[in-house]
Structures are given as C-alpha cells and as structure tokens.
Amino acid sequence: MKDQLEALVGQMVERGIQFDEAINEFEKKFIKRVLDRSRGNQSRAARLLGIHRNTLSRKIDLYKLDPRHHRRP
C-alpha cells in the first residue's frame, strides 16, 4: 500500500494538484467508503472514522454526500 500511495502522490504532484484539493478528495472518498460499510448509519460511521457524529454530519454537507444513498433496502 505504501508503494501505491507513493505512486499516487507522485502523479498528483506531476499534475499540479493543490494540497487542499488532494486532502479534500481523499477525505470525501474515505467518508463515502465508511458510509458504505456502515450502510449509511452516521453514528456507526463516525465511530469508525474516530470523529464526532456532528463533525461527520458537517462533512457530509460540505462534500454534498447523500447518506441515504449508502443504505441498503
């Protein structure tokens, strides 16, 4: 995984991607993946992420994520 991360960072630097943009994109994808894993349960997702549920809620709004999308019928 370390080698993959190094390669990804190298590609991002070569393409001129700004640090803030990289951090935001990583955070958004990480949160989406954890929401998928927790089937949209924000309390469970917040625990898995190690953040407060209110913080997760703000980030969901910030990144315009739809937590209902992650729930299974």
C-alpha distance (Angstrom), angle and dihedral (degrees) to the residues before:
residue distance angle dihedral
M1 . . .
K2 3.80 . .
D3 3.81 91.1 .
Q4 3.81 91.3 49.4
L5 3.79 90.6 50.9
E6 3.81 91.4 48.9
A7 3.81 90.4 51.1
L8 3.81 91.9 48.1
V9 3.80 92.8 49.3
G10 3.80 89.6 48.9
Q11 3.80 91.2 52.7
M12 3.80 91.5 48.2
V13 3.79 92.3 50.8
E14 3.81 91.3 47.9
R15 3.82 90.5 51.9
G16 3.80 92.5 49.0
I17 3.79 96.0 -117.7
Q18 3.80 110.8 171.5
F19 3.81 119.6 -120.1
D20 3.82 94.1 -119.4
E21 3.80 91.2 50.9
A22 3.80 91.5 50.4
I23 3.81 93.0 48.5
N24 3.81 92.9 47.6
E25 3.80 93.4 48.4
F26 3.82 91.8 48.4
E27 3.80 92.1 48.2
K28 3.81 92.6 47.9
K29 3.81 93.4 50.5
F30 3.82 92.3 44.0
I31 3.81 91.7 51.7
K32 3.82 91.5 46.7
R33 3.80 90.9 52.1
V34 3.82 93.1 49.1
L35 3.81 91.1 47.0
D36 3.81 87.9 52.9
R37 3.78 90.5 50.1
S38 3.80 92.0 49.2
R39 3.83 91.6 44.5
G40 3.80 91.5 -120.3
N41 3.81 95.0 -52.2
Q42 3.79 101.2 143.5
S43 3.80 95.8 -166.2
R44 3.80 91.2 53.7
A45 3.81 91.8 43.4
A46 3.82 91.3 50.9
R47 3.82 90.2 52.0
L48 3.82 91.1 49.6
L49 3.81 90.3 48.9
G50 3.82 92.9 45.9
I51 3.81 93.3 -124.7
H52 3.80 134.8 114.2
R53 3.78 116.1 -91.4
N54 3.83 90.9 -120.3
T55 3.81 89.5 55.3
L56 3.79 90.0 51.5
S57 3.79 90.6 48.7
R58 3.82 90.7 53.2
K59 3.80 91.3 48.9
I60 3.81 91.2 48.9
D61 3.81 87.8 54.8
L62 3.81 92.5 43.8
Y63 3.79 93.6 52.6
K64 3.82 92.7 37.5
L65 3.79 92.3 -124.1
D66 3.79 119.8 166.5
P67 3.81 108.0 -138.2
R68 3.82 90.1 -168.8
H69 3.80 88.0 63.8
H70 3.81 88.9 67.0
R71 3.80 96.4 54.6
R72 3.75 120.2 100.9
P73 3.82 117.4 -134.4
